[in-house]
Structures are given as structure tokens and as C-alpha cells.
């Protein structure tokens, strides 16, 4: 499966255009990792998602910490909501949690570490062996949560979940400057960077390996 991962739109008009430019890459699934808006309103999120209305592949989305909680209703209406849910696609089980761990900025959609742990734990089943974890918040103390200046702002509960449940991939976002690929054990961590700046990632999951490529409209690596 080829997964196109995009995140951090923040309501910018360029984000919608940038997303449309990636749709010809032939993904089998599109995963949107939150922050459709910059503190709302909900209609901005609806407008951002408009390029996807005619896409004929599965689309999954979690909200970000800068999205109003009401955006979950929009995602439900569009039948793309992964927040607090599990969805199976072609033998892979996607589980998702939007929002973020507590920030210093009192943003709209935040959870305590205990809430994050309990919610993620409630979504996983003992038999799950091909998990794709989608969290707006990245795991703590990794290349995908490192802020400018070196501080780590990710979630300790997301990291603990990865260490204990061993998903194949964690698709995450939130920290724009931490656009990167990393690992915790055998779990591949992918922060695609902000689509508002033209960034995305393509993740390939097959029987032999899991790999990812960071994409940019001006350059790729």
C-alpha cells in the first residue's frame, strides 16, 4: 500500500493547491494528520478538503490541536474521520488520535498524557499485528518532535504506545520544523512537514518492508 501523508494546512490557501498537486502520485490511501485550520472556523476545514471530493481512494483524517473540536463532525459527515477510531484497509489497521499533548499555548484540542494513553489503548486489540498509528502529536524525544533550538515537544504516551504495541508506522505532525523520518525499534516514524509549505510524504507498506520518502513541491528527498 502506498500512503500519501499530509498535515498542517493551517487554513492557508496554498495548502489546498499544494494538496491537489500531490493527488496524481497514485496513492492507495490518503492520510491527513491534522491542523486543517488555524483556530477555525470549521468551514475553512471544509474548504481545505474540497480537492478530495472526487478522489477514489480511502481517505482518513484526524484533527490537530489548532482545529476546533467541532471539526470532528465535519470529518464524520465526509466519512473520513479516524479520530478515536480504527479502520481496516487492505489488511492494515489504522488507528488515530487527533489533537495534541498539552502545550504552553492553550490551543483548541489538547489532551493530558493519561488521556492520550487511555484513548490509544482502547483502540488496539491483542491480535493487531499490522498497525498504522496516526497521531497529530509526534512521539517524545525523536527526530520528529524536535523544535527549533533542540527542545522535544512530543507526547510521552504516544512514545510509550509505540514501544509497547510496535505499530509498523507512526504518521505524525504538529512540529513543523521536525519534518523527518526516524525509528523507535522497528516502528517507522514519519513527520511529513507542513503541506502549507508544499511538503508531504509517501509511505509504502508491503510484505517485505516499510519505507518512506519525504516530498516537496520544489525539491524531494
N, C-alpha and C positions, 0 to 999 in steps of 0.2 A: 504494500500500500504506500502511495505517495501522498504525504500530508503537507498541504500548504498552511503554514502558521503565520498569522499576522496579529499585531497588537498595537495598543497605544495610539489611537486615532486622535483623541482629544478634540473631536469636533472640527478639526481643520479641513477646509475644502480640499486641500491637496491629498488628504488621506483617502477620500473617496476615489479620486482619479488614480492614485497610486495603486489602490486595491484592484481597480478594473484592469490595470496593465499586467497584473500577475495571473489573471484568470485563464490566459492561453497557455499556461505551462502544463496543462493536463493533469492536475491533481486528482486523486481518487476521493479526497476528502479535504474540506477547508475547516481549520480551527481558528477561531477568533478569541484572543486571550485578554479581552477587556479594555477598559477606558475608551469606549466609543465616544463619550462626551467629555467636556471639561466642566464638571459640576452641573450637567444638564443643559437644556431641558431634554426630556425624553424624545421629543420629535426630532432632535438632532441625531440621536442614535438611529432612528428610523430612516432618516435621510442617508446616513453613512452606509447603512446596509442595503440601500437601494440597488447597487450594481449586482447584488447576488440574487435578485428576484427570479432571474431566468437561468440560473446555474443548475445543472442537472447532476450534481454530486451531493453527498451528505454534507451539511454544514452544522457545526457545533460552536456554541459561543458561551463564554462566561463573562459576567460584568467585571469592571475594575473598581478600584476604590474611589475613582473620580466620577463614577456613574451613580445617578440616583437609584435607590433601591427599586423604584417603580419600573426601571428598565427591564427587570426580570419578566414583568407581564408582557412586554413587547416581544422578548425572546420566546416566551411561551406561545404567543399568538402566531409567531412565524415558524413555530415548531423547530427551533434551533437551540433551545435552552439546555445547557449542560450543568448549570449551577445547582449543586446539591443533587446531582443525578448521575446515573450510569447508563451508557448507551453502547450497544454492541454493533460493530460494523465489521463484516468480513473476518470474523474470528478474533477481533481485537475488542477489548472492553475499555471504553473511555469513561473516566470518572472526573468530575470537575468541581472546582470551588472558586468562585469569584471573590471580589473584594481583596482585602489585604490584612496582614497583621497590623497592630496599632502603630500609627505614625505620629510624628510630632505636630502634624498639620490639621488634625481633626477633620479628615476627609469623610466623604459621604457613606462609604461602605467598608467598614473595618470590623475585625473580629479579634478577640483575645486568642492567645496561643491555645488555650484549653478548648475554646470553641472550634478552632481550626482542626485540632486533633480529633475531637469527637465527631465532627461532621465527616471528615475524610474516613475515619474508621468505620462509620456507619454505612459507607458506600461500598466497601470492599467485602468480598466473600472469600471463604477459605480456599475454594477451588480456583480462584483467579490466578492465572499464570501468564497472561498476555495483557498486562495493564498499560494503558496510556493515561498518565496523570496530567490533567490540565489545571493549573493554578495561576491566577494573576500574580500572586506573591511567589517569588523565587525561594528556593531553599537557602537557609542561612550559611554564611561563610563559604561561598563558592565564587567562581568567576562570573556567575550570572546574577549576583546580588551586590556586587561591589560598586559603591558610589564613587563619584569623583572625590579624590582625597584619601580613598582607601577604606572607609568605613563600610561595614556589611549591614544591610538593612532588610535582609530576607527573613523568612519565617523559620523558627526552630522546629515548629511542629511539622511543617512540610518536609524539612530535612529528616526528622525522626521517622515520618511515614515512609519516606524513600528508603531509609536504612533498614526498616523492619519489613516492608512489603515488597521491595525490589521491583518496581514497575520497569517496563522496558525503556520508557521515555518520560521525562517531565517537561512539558511545554509550559513556559512561564514568561513573565514580562515585568512590568512595574518600574524597574530601574533602567531608564533609557540608556545610560552610558555603559551598562553591563551587557550590551549586545555581545553574546559569546556562546561557545559550546564548551561543556565541561562534563565531568562524570562524578557520581557518587557510587562507588562499587561498579556494578555492571549497568547502572541506570544512566542513560544519556540525558544530559540537561541541555535545553535549548532555549535561549532568550533571543528571539528574532530581531529585537530592536524595534523602534517606533516606525510604523507604516507612515506616520505623518512626515517622516524624513526619507521615505522611499525604501525602507528596509522590510525584509520578510525572511522566512526560512523554509526550506524544503526538506522534509524528513522522510526517509524511506525505511520501511519496516518489511523485512522478508524473513524467510525461514533461516537464513544463514547469518544475517547481521542487521543491525540498526545503525543508520548513518544519517548525518545532517549536513546541509550546506547553507551557509548564510548568504542571503541575496541582497542586492542593492540595485536600484534602477540605473545608477551611474557607474557602479562597479560591483563585482561579485567576488566572493572568496569562499 
